Amino acid sequence: MPTAGLTLADLAPGMQATITTVDPADPGVVRLMVLGLVEGASIAFRNTAIGGDPLEVSVHGASISVRREQAQSFGISLVLPREH
């Protein structure tokens, strides 16, 4: 698990981020990596299910559901909106 900073589990709907680190210790995290959740990937947080788990994120045009526990294995850097 990333030791400092934000993880995918910290995002709120509408926020965008770039994945900076991945802890592949959990086999479920490796499966998510195959789906595109890898270092350098741009993601958009879409929504959460009732109760807050799982999370829905968009990566490479696809929506992926991620359990909150696994989301903590993805370190992120927020992408701030550009001002016009």
Beta strands, then each sheet from edge to edge (+ up, - down):
strand 1: 16-22
strand 2: 42-48
strand 3: 55-59
strand 4: 62-66
strand 5: 74-79
sheet 1: 4+ 3- 2+ 1- 5+
end
